[in-house]
Amino acid sequence: MPRIVDADAERDAILERCLLPFAREGYGLVRMRDVAQAAGVSTGKLYHYFPDKRSIAVALLERELASDVEALGAALAGARTGAKRRAAFLRFLEDRQDRLAATLLLALDHQRVEGAGAAATVLRAYRDALGALLGIDAEVVITMVLGVLARRVLDPAGVDLERHWTAVEQELNPVQVDDAPMTAG
């Protein structure tokens, strides 16, 4: 009896295992045989599911960012107050920051090699989804997320999410002690 293969599950399993090689080696340097080896499949099987490296990278970006949006939505589901939503968002970033950083590295290198296009489109959709979930300006949230992730990549020990978030909040909503003009005394 022939074996029944769930093509979607097989494709997803391949994607699950190839994020780190792309992030570690860089999109431009990874070859199809490297991806196949990391995924634990033959190159023939890899080509059965993906016609080229570009299609793997785009599918991987779409998969990772959709997973993030789903996870953030679940994390925010029970958070009704601003403080609870903030705490849920910070936990989300803390829990997923290594995977988010790997995805960012892939997106940056993909765009460097292939030019603006697929990675930028996926990132814009991600930005809009995060902004909608959090109920804040999409540009503000994506700038913060990308900044934290870039810091995480460059200095893994130097990221204190709570401190960064508090600083952003203070910049967006400064406490105004006195609106009167200052005069020389």
N, C-alpha and C positions, 0 to 999 in steps of 0.2 A: 504494500500500500504506500503511495507517495506521501511524503511529509507535507503537511499544510503549513505554509509560512504566512505569518501576519506581516505583510509588507510595511505597514505603518509602524509597527512595533520594531521591526528590524531597522528601518530607516532612523527611527528615534534613538535606538541603541547605538547606532553608528555615530550620530550627532553627539550623544552624551559623552562618548569616549574621545572625541577629537577636539574639544574646546582647548584643552591645555596645550596640545602640540602647536596649535595655531598661535596661542598667546605666548608660549615660551620661545618658539623658533621664529615667529613672525609669518604673516600671510605670504609675503614675498618669497620666503625661503622654503616653506613647506611644499613638498611634492606629493602627488597623489599616493605614491607608494608609502610615504611617511604617514599619511592619514590612514591608509589601509592597515598599516602595521599597528598604529595606536588604537584603531578601532577593532583590531583582532579579526579582520576579514581579508580576503584576497583582493587584489586590485580589480579583478574581474567583477567581483561582487560589489565593490565600491562603485565601479562604473555603471553597474546595473541600476543603482539607486540615484547616482549623481553623475551628470555628463562631464563635469569638470570641477576644478577646485573652487572657482568663483561661485558656482551654485551651492557647494557645501557651505562656504562662508556665509552667503546670504541666508540660507536655511538655518544655519546655526545662530546668526544674529536674530532672525525672526523668532526662533524657538526660545532663545535665552530671554529676550526682552518680553515676549508674551508670558513666559513663566514668571518673570519679575512682577509684571502688572497683576497677574493672578494672585501671586503671593502677597503683594502689598494690599490688594483688595481684601483678601482674607484677614490680613493683620489689622486692617482698619475697620472691619465689619462691626466689631463690638465697641469701638472707641467712639464715644459720643462727645466728650469734651475736647477742647483744644489741647489740653495737657496730655490727655490719653492718646489722642491722634499723633501728637508729636512723639510721645514715648514709643508708640507702635512703629512709627516711621523710622526712628533711630534704631530700634531693635531690628527692623527689616534690613537697614543698611549694614548694621553690625553683623548680622547673621549671614548676609550674602555678599559682603564686600570683596572677598577674594574672587568669587565667580563674576561679580560685576566688573572688577578690575580686569580680569581675563577677557571679558567681552569687550570692554573699552579698548584694550590693546588690539584685539582682532579688528574692531571697527576702524581704529586709526590707521593700522597698517593696510587694511583692505582699501580704504579710501586713498592712501598714499600711492598704492600700486595701481589700482583700477580707476582712480579719479572719483570725483563727487558723483553720486548716483545712488546705488542701492543702499549703502551704509547710511548715507545722509537721510534717505527716505525712511529707513527703519528708525533712526534716531529721532526724527521729527515726530513720528507716530508715538514713540516711547515718551518723549517730552510731553506731548499733548495728553496722553493717558495718565501720566503721573500727576500733571497739573489738575486734571479733572478729578482724579481720586483724592488728592489732597485738598482740593478747593482753593488752591493758590495759583498765582501767576506761573504758567508753565516755564517761562524763561528763567524765573528765579529758581525754581526747584531743580531744573536740569543743570543750571550753572553751579548750584551747590553740590549736587550729586557728582557731576564731572570733576569739580574741584577736589572734593574729598577723595574720589577714586584716583585722580592723578597723584595726590599726596600719598595715598596708600601704595601706589606703584613705586614712587620715588623714595619714600621713607616709611616703610611698613609700621615702624614703632611710633611714628610721630603723629598719628591721627587720633584725636580725641573728639569723637562725634558730638558729644554733649556740649563741649566747649565751643566747637565750630557753630553748632546750631544756635546756641545762646548768643554768640557774637553776631550772627546774621540777624536774629530777631532784634537785637539792640540797634543794629544799623537801620533796619526797616522801621522800627518804632522807637526812636530815641525819646528818652524821658526829658520833657521840657521843663526845666526848673524855673526859668524866668524868661518871659518874652520881651522884657524891657531892654532897650539898647544899653550897651555898656558905656559908661562914661569914665573919663580919667578922674581919679580921686584926688 
